[in-house]
Amino acid sequence: YYLLAQTFLSSIQRKLGRDHGVQPGSEMIQAMNQAKKYELAVELVDRDIAVTLKRAWKKMGFVEKFRVFWEFLKSMVGFEEEELEDIDIDELLDQDLISTMMEEFGRIAPSVTKVLIHERDQYIAEKINQVRKKGKKVVAVVGAGHLKGIKKHLTNPSFSADINELEQVPKKRFSIIKLIGYLIPVLFIALIAYGFLTGGPEQSIRMFAYWFLINGAFSSLGTLIARGHPLSILSAFIAAPITSLNPAIAAGWVAGYVEAKIRTPLVKDFQELSNLESLSDFWKNRVIRLLLVVALANVGSMIGTVIAFPYIASSFL
């Protein structure tokens, strides 16, 4: 999930830069070149992207993760060449527009906004303060989306942030989703047993058929959307009804394993991860397609599980 998100966001950045003649990160490169020219010290004050993404993932709840994944999937499906042509860079730099975009994103994923924006505002501001305390004048080059937050912290005399805490990845906590994962097989067995006692073997077989077909269909549909190999689609269909009853394994892992065996990613696929721009580039890259197969097969299986239980319960009506 981290790699998918990082690759997709980098692709949008590269495309915007190419279409508008601005190299991604060029402002940072220019700042470093100027510092080198005048023999000035350079401090990298932003947080490691891997830490940021891991903190965001750990802090998100299930509903928030699903919402973000859904928005990401919609963006992937609509990510065509003409989609970004009408974007005005000057508009993107407008503070009112940036604030509106941040507020909109905050409604979709408040935890992500806290980690990606507010925490980094604090982190960068604290890093700048640490340099200022050395008696140095500081010229900071930051993203437009962080200007308001950083200025707010820097102008607050009592501001202080714990860098060590902001660099920590939260430990695994009790997960309701994991608990549900362990309860699903118990509930399934109980329903099948009750069906056998009330309706005999025929009732139990009908209930199991509902489970198998619905769960398998949604998982294989997810694999199909990811443009997995036909055998990967078949493996997702067969595996999903079984893996949904075993919290230790997921249908996406099975489908992903088959996909990797049939369409093994090549060295060039890894090399091209930094050059993907269009939707077709994403689908053609074996690494990304493999990750999509794993992710969408799992999502499909999860949706199938949620839908299958009401059908099983309806057998008693």
N, C-alpha and C positions, 0 to 999 in steps of 0.2 A: 504493500500500500504506500509506504514511504517513497519507494522508487517511482511508482506510477505518478504520484502527486508531484514529485520533484521534476520528473521528466516532462510532464504536461505543462507545468508552470514555466519551465525553462523554454519550452517550445513557443509559448505565447510571447515571451520576452524577446526571443530571437526574431520571431516574425514581425513584431512591432518595430524592432530595431532595423530590420532589413527594409521594410516598407517605407520607413521614414528616415532612412540614412543615419540611424543612430546605433552604434555598436553596443550590445548589452554590457553594462558595467563600464562604459567608456568614461563616465564622470569619475569613477574610482581610479581607473587607469591614469586619467589625466592628472588627478590629484597626486597620485604617487610619482608620476613623472616630474611634476613641478617640485615636489618635495625633494626628489633626487637631484634636480637641477640646482636647487638652492641649499643642498646638503642639510635638509631638515629631517628630524626624526619622524617616523611613521608609526602610528598605533592603529591596530585593527580592533575596533571597539564593538563590533557586532558579535552576537552569540553564534556558536557553531550551529549550522542549519540542521544537523542530525539531532542535536539536543533539543532544538526548538520543535521539530516534527514529533519526536518521541514524547515530549512533554504534552504537546497538543493532543496526541492520540490517547495518552494515559488519562488525561483530564476529561475527555469527552465521554458522555454517557451513550447508551445504546441508541437512543432516538436521535441524538445529535450526530453520531457516526453514520447512521443510515441516511440522515438528511444531507450530510456533506457528500457521502458517496453518491447519492442520487443526483445532486447538483453537478458533481464531477462527471458522472455518466452522461447527463444531458449535454454538458459542455463537450465531451468527447464526441458524441453523436453529431453535434452541430458544428464541429471544428473543421470548417472547410476554408478554402483559400479566400473566398470573397467575404467571409464573415467579419474579418478584421480591417477591411480596407477603409471603412468610413470612420474609424477611430481617430480622433484628433489628439495628438500628443499634448498640445497646449491645453486642451480641455482636461486631460488627465492630470495636469499639473495644477489645475485650479483647486484652491483649498476647499471651497464650498462643495465642489464635486467630490473631492476625496473624502470629506467628512460624510457626505451622503452615502458614498460607497461603503465606508467603514460601518455606518449605522445599519445599512442593508445587510452586510455580511454578519454583523453582530446579531441580527434577528435570526439568521440561518444557523449560526454556530457561535454562540456567546463564549464558550470555552476556548475555541480556536482563536477568536478575536483577542481574548485576554492574553493568550500565549504569544501569538504572532505579532500583535501590535503593542498592547499595554506593557507586557513584561519586557519586550525588547526596548521600548521607550525608556523604561527604568534602567535596564542593563546598560544601554548606550550612554544615557545621562550620567550614570554612576562611573562608567569608564572614563568619560570626558572629565568628570570632577576629579578623578584620581590623577589625571595628567595635569590638570590645572593646579592641584595642590603642590605640584613640584615647582611652581612658579613660572610655568611656561605659558605662552600665549598659544591658543588652540584654534585651528581652522578645521571645522568638522564638516565632512561631506557625507550626507545621509539621504535616504529616500524621502520623497515628498510626503509620503503618508506618515512619516515619523516626526516631521518638523514641529507640529503643534504640541505633541506630547512631550518631546524632548525639551522644547523651550519652556514648557510649563514646569518641568522638574528642575531645570537649571536656574530658573528665576525664583525658586522656592528655597530660602536659606536653610530650612529644616529638613530638606529632602535627603534621604539616605536609602540605599538599596543593598540587600545582601547578595553579592555576586555569587558566592558559593551556593546559596539556596537556589538561585535562578539557574544555575548550571547543573543542578541535580535532576535526574530522571526519577519521577515518583515510583515508589515500589508498588508491586502488584497489590491491589486491594481486593476485598471481598466483592465478588461480581454476581449480581442477580442473574445475569445471562448464563454464567457457568452453572449456577444452581439450577436454573431451568433446564440446562443441558443434561444434568444428571437426573432431573425429575421426569424428563420426556420418556425414557425407556420404561420407567416405573409405571407411569400413567398409561403408556401404550400397552404394556403387558396386562395391566389391570383391566383395560377396556376389552382387549381380546379375550381374556378369561371370562369376563362378565358376559360378553357376547356368546361365548361357548355354552355357558351355564343357562342362558335365557333362550338362545336360539339354535343351539347345537353347532356342529362343525360347519354347516353351511353359512351360518351367520358370521363365524370367525373368519372364514375364507373370504367372504364378501368385504369384511372390514379390512383385512390385510391387503386385498386387491386395491381398495381405495387408497390406502397408505402408499403402496408400491407405485401405483400409476401417477398419483398426484405429485408425490415427492420427486419421483424420477423425472416426470415431465418438466417440472419447473427447473430442476438442476440442469437437465439437458438443454432446455431453452436458453439458460444463461450461458452455457458453453457454446451454443449455436450463435448467440449474439456476439460472443467473443471471437467468432469465426474459427472455432477449434476444429480439429480433424474429425471426420465422421466417427472414428473409433474412440476419440476423446468424448464425443457427444454420447456415444453408446455406453462408455464406461461411467459417465456421470449419471446416466439413467439407471444403470444397475447398482451403482455404489450408493447413491443418495439415500434410498430407503433404509439401507443397512447402516451407513455411517451416521445417520441422524439419530440412531439408537445407541451410538457409541461416542461419548464426548471426547475420546482420545484421538479420533481421526475425523477428517472432513472429506466430503465428496470432491471438493476442489483439489485436494492433494492427490486423489486418485486420478482425476481427469488431467491434472497438471503433469503427473508422472507419465501418463500415456502420451500426452502431447509432447513432452520433452523427449521421449523415446523415438517418436515418429518424426518430429520436426525439431531435432536437436539444434539449439541456438549456436550459431557460428561466431567466430572471432569478430567478423565484420558487423554482426548484429550488436555486439557490445560496443564496438567502436563508433557505431552510428547513433548511439543513444543521445549523444550531445548534438545531433544534427537533424532530429526529427522535427518537422514543421507542420505537415498536413495530416489529415485523418488517414489518408492512404499510407503515409509513412509509418504511422502507428500500427496499422493492421499488418503491414508487410514485415515489420521487425519481429523476429521470432521471440526475442526476450520479452517485449511488451505483450505480444499475443499470449505467451505462456502465462504471464502474470494476470492478464485479463481472464484467461480460462480458469485459473485458480480462484480468482476473486468472484467472478460472476457465477461459477458453478456453486460456490458456497452460498452466495446470496440467494440463488434460485432454490437451493435445498432448504434454506431457512424459510423462505416464503412458502414453499411447498409444505413444510412441516406445520406452519401456522394455519394454512388452508385445509390440510388433510384432517386435522383433529375434529373440526365441526362435522365433516362428512362422516367420519367414523361414529361420532356421537349420534348423528341423525339416523343411524341404523337401528337405534332403539325406539325411534318414534314411529 
